[in-house]
Amino acid sequence: MREAGHPLGDLLKRLLARPDEVMLELGAGGELLVARIRAVLSALVLALPLIAAAGGSDSREVLTGMAAAVLVNAMAQVWLALARGGRQRPWLPYATATYDVTLTSAVLLLLSLLDPVAGINSMVVWCFYAIAIAITALRNDGRLTLYAGGLAIVQYAALVGYVFAAAEAPETLVSVDYGTASVSTQVERLVLLLMMTVLTATIVYRMQRLVALSGRDGLTGLPNRAWLLQRLPQVFGASRNVRTSLTLALVDIDDFARINDEIGHLGGDRVLRHFATTLAGMAAENELLARIGGQEFVMLLHGPIGSAWERLDRLRRAVAGQRFLPERGDDALRITFSAGLAAWPQDGSGASSLLKVADQRLKQAKREGRNRVVARDA
Ligand SMILES: Nc1nc2c(ncn2[C@@H]2O[C@H](COP(=O)(O)OP(=O)(O)OP(=O)(O)O)[C@@H](O)[C@H]2O)c(=O)[nH]1
């Protein structure tokens, strides 16, 4: 994997980039988790007007609080129901982040209408900005963190501006319960929100790096088996919707143990990298390629098994006809491969059934003498 020149440049580039499909899938799981946390927190909010009522508060205030708490709970249930749809709604994380931040601003605005200093000096409600920014980390999308942080800073700055502009004497904004409101404290709060955003964005970046590393094969840079098994169900789901056919190919370099014996393990590694590049050259942009074991690769090709066979067999002939020079001075090496194909959905509707069929056909290709592509059972 290529590193960008400057760590900060790399961080910003990665944060602003669309995350990898597997990352987005994990992020959809994070969205559901956030929706569940929001539902639990909202249920706790219901207790606040009841506590106020027990404390002898004004019945109108209690009823208003109750109505607001019910509304917050109803919204939390709506977000939860939408989050259960997985990645069907790409706008959902943005909608919920907007909701979380704007709800915090709305409560602060309400407080400021009762007592201007309460609106901008309240610590507890203000902390919900920080929570709203922090939980975007669970969605694995840096763009969302930057959006939520930016929104919180803009909304809070607007609220502070409004409170100071509306005050008759801004220098004497004092409250018995909330102390003195000063411009410097408010600037500090805005800086804290910025720090929270940068911190959360850095966590997202690190998480993305870890997921990317755990889903990649270190030698070839291709996705590995874990990544492939996460990704395949989504691809099958998308293809089911548009009714296209797919072909899974299990591709295996022939006699690789002998190649290792002849040119050494490092030479074998070079062969693997060269072969991975050759396969990648054949795959279309939206087709999958992964290294799932030693000398074993999986390709997911678009189209019926017949045309996939033609493409792979053409590649097989081309590879067998070329010679690979592992290192200057070495003897040129002839590489061949065998492949077993399985058609989706005819040979299996899931990853494991397709891999099983493709493996049987690969074994058949090896039994029949290697250097061949098998697309149906003997
Ligand atoms: N250089 C190198 N060799 C590897 C790597 N992973 C696995 N191998 C070797 O790949 C070889 C696989 O051998 P086999 O499973 O017998 O397969 P084969 O020799 O290709 O035989 P057929 O598949 O039947 O054609 C073993 O010698 C492994 O040590 C790797 O990352 N680098």
The ligand as an SDF file (V2000), in Angstrom:
LIG
                    3D

 32 34  0  0  0  0  0  0  0  0999 V2000
    6.8890  -17.9030   -1.8090 N   0  0  0  0  0  0  0  0  0  0  0  0
    5.7620  -18.1470   -1.1730 C   0  0  0  0  0  0  0  0  0  0  0  0
    5.3010  -19.4040   -1.1030 N   0  0  0  0  0  0  0  0  0  0  0  0
    4.1380  -19.6500   -0.4780 C   0  0  0  0  0  0  0  0  0  0  0  0
    3.3950  -18.6240    0.1100 C   0  0  0  0  0  0  0  0  0  0  0  0
    2.2650  -19.1670    0.6520 N   0  0  0  0  0  0  0  0  0  0  0  0
    2.3420  -20.4950    0.4120 C   0  0  0  0  0  0  0  0  0  0  0  0
    3.4640  -20.7930   -0.2840 N   0  0  0  0  0  0  0  0  0  0  0  0
    3.9280  -22.0950   -0.7620 C   0  0  0  0  0  0  0  0  0  0  0  0
    3.0670  -22.5630   -1.7940 O   0  0  0  0  0  0  0  0  0  0  0  0
    3.2540  -23.9730   -1.9090 C   0  0  0  0  0  0  0  0  0  0  0  0
    1.9320  -24.6270   -2.1990 C   0  0  0  0  0  0  0  0  0  0  0  0
    2.1450  -25.9630   -2.4590 O   0  0  0  0  0  0  0  0  0  0  0  0
    0.9890  -26.9930   -2.8130 P   0  0  0  0  0  0  0  0  0  0  0  0
   -0.1950  -26.7080   -1.9410 O   0  0  0  0  0  0  0  0  0  0  0  0
    1.5740  -28.3670   -2.7440 O   0  0  0  0  0  0  0  0  0  0  0  0
    0.5290  -26.6430   -4.2550 O   0  0  0  0  0  0  0  0  0  0  0  0
    1.3190  -26.6980   -5.6530 P   0  0  0  0  0  0  0  0  0  0  0  0
    2.7470  -27.0710   -5.4830 O   0  0  0  0  0  0  0  0  0  0  0  0
    1.0520  -25.4060   -6.3430 O   0  0  0  0  0  0  0  0  0  0  0  0
    0.5880  -27.8530   -6.4000 O   0  0  0  0  0  0  0  0  0  0  0  0
   -0.7570  -27.8010   -7.2220 P   0  0  0  0  0  0  0  0  0  0  0  0
   -1.6090  -26.7230   -6.5860 O   0  0  0  0  0  0  0  0  0  0  0  0
   -1.3520  -29.1620   -7.0660 O   0  0  0  0  0  0  0  0  0  0  0  0
   -0.4230  -27.4920   -8.6350 O   0  0  0  0  0  0  0  0  0  0  0  0
    3.8930  -24.4410   -0.6030 C   0  0  0  0  0  0  0  0  0  0  0  0
    5.2290  -24.8150   -0.8850 O   0  0  0  0  0  0  0  0  0  0  0  0
    3.8850  -23.1880    0.2720 C   0  0  0  0  0  0  0  0  0  0  0  0
    5.0240  -23.1180    1.0990 O   0  0  0  0  0  0  0  0  0  0  0  0
    3.8740  -17.2880    0.0290 C   0  0  0  0  0  0  0  0  0  0  0  0
    3.2880  -16.3110    0.5040 O   0  0  0  0  0  0  0  0  0  0  0  0
    5.0670  -17.1010   -0.6180 N   0  0  0  0  0  0  0  0  0  0  0  0
  1  2  1  0
  2  3  2  0
  2 32  1  0
  3  4  1  0
  4  5  2  0
  4  8  1  0
  5  6  1  0
  5 30  1  0
  6  7  2  0
  7  8  1  0
  8  9  1  0
  9 10  1  0
  9 28  1  0
 10 11  1  0
 11 12  1  0
 11 26  1  0
 12 13  1  0
 13 14  1  0
 14 15  2  0
 14 16  1  0
 14 17  1  0
 17 18  1  0
 18 19  2  0
 18 20  1  0
 18 21  1  0
 21 22  1  0
 22 23  2  0
 22 24  1  0
 22 25  1  0
 26 27  1  0
 26 28  1  0
 28 29  1  0
 30 31  2  0
 30 32  1  0
M  END
$$$$
